[in-house]
Amino acid sequence: MSEGDESTAATPRSRRERFGRAGARPAELAGRKDAFVAYLKERVYATFTGLAIILAVDLGDHPEADHALVALLLGVLGITVAGFVSDILSHLAVHRTFPDGTEFAIRLRVAAGSISTMVTPGILLALALFGVLEIDTALRICLIVYIATLGVIGWLAVRRSRLTWWQQLSALAMLIALGLVVVGLQTLAHSY
C-alpha cells in the first residue's frame, strides 16, 4: 500500500463520498488524477483503433458504408470492453477486491469516453449508408476527425508539460512519429 492509500484507508469514507459523485467527470472523481489519465489513455486507444479501421476500409478496393460502420462499431466496442475488463482484472490483482462504487464509476466513465470516440465517425458513416453522403467523402471526414482528435490530445499533453518550448516541440514531433508507426501497424493488421 502506498502512502496515499494508507491515509485514505485510515479514515472511513461515507456512503455519500463513495457513491454521491459517481456521475462526475473522471478527473473530478475523488479528486484523482489517475482517473483522468485512464480516461485519456483509453480515448487514445479507441481513437487509434477507429483511425486504423477507417484507413483499412478506405484502402480497400470498394469501400461500403455498412461494412465500414459495422467494423468501426465492433472495433471500438471491442477495444473498450478489453480496456474495461483489463482495468477490473488489474484492480482485482493489485487490491484483491473488486472496485468499490467510485472506482467502478470511474471505469464506466472511462469506457464511455472510449465509446464516444466513434460518435461523429459513426454518424458520418450512417449518413453514407442512407445515401446522404458519398462513402469516400464520409471516410475522408472520419480520417480528419480522428487525426485532429489525436493531434489535439497530443498538443494538450505537451502544452501542459513543464518542458521548455524546444523540448515540447521535440516531444510533439516524437509523438507524431510514434503515432504514424501505430497507425501503420494497425492499418496493416486490419487490412489482412
C-alpha positions, 0 to 999 in steps of 0.5 A: 500500500502506498502512502496515499492509500494508507491515509485514505484507508485510515479514515472511513469514507461515507456512503455519500463520498463513495457513491454521491459523485459517481456521475462526475467527470473522471478527473473530478472523481475523488479528486484523482488524477489517475482517473483522468489519465485512464480516461485519456489513455483509453480515448487514445486507444479507441481513437487509434483503433477507429483511425486504423479501421477507417484507413483499412476500409478506405484502402480497400478496393470498394469501400461500403458504408455498412461494412465500414460502420459495422467494423468501426462499431465492433472495433471500438466496442471491442477495444473498450470492453478489453480496456474495461475488463483489463482495468477490473482484472488489474484492480482485482490483482493489485487490491484483491477486491473488486472496485468499490462504487467510485472506482467502478464509476470511474471505469464506466466513465472511462469506457464511455469516453472510449465509446464516444470516440466513434460518435461523429465517425459513426454518424458520418458513416450512417449518413453514407449508408442512407445515401446522404453522403458519398462513402469516400467523402464520409471516410475522408471526414472520419480520417480528419476527425480522428487525426485532429482528435489525436493531434489535439490530445497530443498538443494538450499533453505537451502544452501542459508539460513543464518542458521548455518550448524546444523540448515540447516541440521535440516531444510533439514531433516524437509523438507524431512519429510514434503515432504514424508507426501505430497507425501503420501497424494497425492499418496493416493488421486490419487490412489482412 
